[in-house]
Structure formats: C-alpha cells, structure tokens
Amino acid sequence: MSKQFIVSIGREYGCGGHSIAEKIAKRFNLKLYGSNMLEEIAAEKGSSIDDLAKFDEKPRNVLFSRSVGDFSNSMEKSVAELEFEFMKRKVSEGESFVVIGRCSDEILDDQNVEVIAAFINGDTKDRINRISEGLGISRGDAEDKMEQADRKRRAYHDALCKADWGDADSYDICLNSSKIGIEKTADLLEQYINVRLSM
C-alpha cells in the first residue's frame, strides 16, 4: 500500500488491545511499536533498555521530579519525549506503522500523515477474567492490577495530551472487544482502516 498511514491504538488494560494491534500490524504488513521502540532508542542513545523501560508510559512521579515552565527533570517525561521524537522521525522517514498507546493519537495528529486513532475497551468482568487467566493470579489481584494500570495510563495520557484518555471524542473509532471477541474486533477495525484509506 503506497499511502502512508499510522494506526494508533489506545486500550484499557486487559481488553486484548495488544493482541488486536498485533493482528492489525500483521494484516497490513506493518511494524508494531510499543515498548519495543525503547530497544531502538536505547541503542541510539547508548543507554540501557532496563533504565528506560521502568519509566515507559508512566505518569510523572511528583515526589521525585520538578517542573519549571517547559523544563522538567522527570525521567517519565524524558522517556515519553524520546518516544514522541522516535515516532515523529519514523513518520518523517515515510514509514507506516501501528503504535500502541504512548499518546500517539494526539502526538502524531499534527504530522503530515493519515492517523487512524482507535480505542479498545472491554467489559470489566471479561477484562478481569483475561488478566486472571493470562497471569495466573486471583480475580481479586487481577481487578487490582487492572484498576492500577488504567489509572497510570489515564494519568500518563492526560498529563501529556489535551484530550482525555478513553474519551470517544478523541478517537476515530472506539470498540468494545467483549461484545464480539478479539478476532472480530480486529476484523471490524481492519474494515474501518480500509475504508479510511480508500477515501
């Protein structure tokens, strides 16, 4: 496909968003970027990926960071900015790709490229079951993990973006994977992408 485009996928924890992103990347023969972009960033900067990964897609720790105007000593914000620069560079190089989270729905919106922003959510019960089974933990622990992960994702996104995380007005398409399952949700998103690219 000659037209350059980016598929940005925001997701609630435990809804299968990563699996859907993998399917979309495979179907369109695109690179999928998520935490793996830190491998390239670390190699470029001569840093340890472990040092960067612990700050990936996390909100700024207000107890251990300070901001003055546009300047901040927050490692969380520094890692986010490295990822933003990485994505923008890939766009400028003409690459099409799928990216999971990392404020890509808004960060890439001002670039000269077609950005298709999707948000995947799911019913609480299904998400808890998926987390519990996937990680081999109790439903109570799965629920705690889900709530904590969603809080962090919301705080991260909302601190760096104008729009609210998960707000339907901020995305082109929102899909509940619990209603039709992971495979059919990916099918529906693929259809939407094809329609957008044909316009």
N, C-alpha and C positions, 0 to 999 in steps of 0.2 A: 504494500500500500504506500503510495507516494506522499500522501498528505500527512504532515507531521501532526501528532496529537499526543496529549497526555491524559491518562486516566488516573484521577486522584480518588482514592478510596478511604474515607473515614469509616470508623467502625466502633461499635460497642464491644467491650471485652466479652468473649465467649459466644459471639454470634456467628462465627465462621467467616469473618471478613477476610482473614489472611488466606484461607482456602479459596475463597471466591476470587481474590486478587491473583492467586496463582493460576487459576483456571483461565481468567481473562488474559493474563500475560501469555499463557501457552497458546490460547486460541488465536491471538493476534500476532504471535511470534515476537513478543516484546520483552525487554529486560524488566524484571521486577525489582524495585528498590524499596527497601525498608531499612532495618538495622544493618543490612549488608553494605549499605553505602558507606558505613564507617570504616570498612576494610580498605576501600579505595582512599578515603580521606586520611586515614592513619598512615597508609603507605606514602601518600603525597607529602604529609607533614612530618614524617619520621617519628610519629607518635605510636604509643601502644594502643591497640584497639580496646583493651580492657579499661584503659584510663578514660577513653571516650564513651564506651558503652554504658558505664554506670550513670552517665548524665543524659543519655539518649531519651528524647521525648518525655522529659520530666519537667515539672514546673520549677521555677527558681526557688531555692531554699532561702527564705527571707532572714533566717538566723545567721547564715554564713555568707551572705553576699550583700553588696551595697550598690545602689544605682544613683548616679548624678546625671540628670538630663538623659542623653542617649548613651552614656557610658555606664558599664556595669562590670563588676568583677565576678559575676555569676558564671560558673562553669556550665550550668544547664543552658544559659542563654548563648554562651560561646559555641557550644556544640550545635545548638539549633541554627545559629548563623552559619556555621560551617556547612551544615546540611542544606540550608537555603542556597548558599553560593554554589554548592555542588549541583543541585537540581537546575539552577539557572544556567550554569555552564553547559550542562547536558542539553538544555533547550537551545542554547546559542550554537551548539555544535550540530544541531539538526536532528537530534535523537528523539524518537518517540519511545515512551515507556509508561509503565504502570507504577504508581507510588502509593505506599500505604501510609496514611496519616501525615505527620510532620508538617502540618499547616499548609500542605501543598494545594489545597482547594483555594486558598487566598494568596499565598506567596507567589504562585505562578500565574495568577489571574491577569497581571499587567504585562506579561510576556507576549511576544508576537507568535502565539501558538494556540491551537484549539485545546482548551482544557475541559474535560468532561468530569465533573465532580459528583461523586456518588457517596451516599452514606448508607451503611448497612447496620440495622439494629435487629433485635430479636426479643421474643418474649422472655421475661425473667426466668420462668421455670425451665425453659429449654436451655437458656444460657448456663444456668446453674448445673443442669444435668451434663452438658457438654464439658464444662470445666471439671466437674467432679470425676467424670469418666476419663477424660483426657489426662488429668494429672494424678488420678488415683487418690483423691482426697475426699473427705466427707462433704456432704451437701452444705453443711454449715460453714466449713472452711472455704468452700467454693464460692458461696454467697459473699463472704467477707472479702475474698480476693477480687471478685467481680466489682463490688462496690468501690474498693480501694483503687483498682485500675481505672475505672470510669472517672472517679474524682480527679486522679492525676492527669488523665487525658484531657478532661474538661479544663482544668486549671492551666495546663500547658498551652492548649489551643487558645483559650480566651485571653491569656496574658499576652500572646503574640499576634493575635488577629483582631480585627474589628468585629467580625461576625461571631455569633455564639456557636460553640461545638454542638452538633446534632440538630441545630435549628433548620427546619426544612427549607426556609427561605435562602439559606446559604449554599444549597446544593442543587444540582440539576435534576437529580433523581434520588429518592430515598426508598429503600426496600427492606421489608421485614423478612429475614431468612427463615423464621419459624413457620411462616404461613405455607411456603411451598418447598422448603428444603434448600440445601446449599446448591445442588446441581441446577435446579430450575431457576433459582435466583441468579446464578451465573448466566443461564440462558437468556433471561429477561434483560440483564444488564448488557449482554452481548448484542441483543437486538437493538436496544436503545443506542448503543455506540454506533452500530452500523447505520442507523437512521441519521444520527447526527453527522456522521462522516459523509453521507450521501447528499447532504444539503449544500 
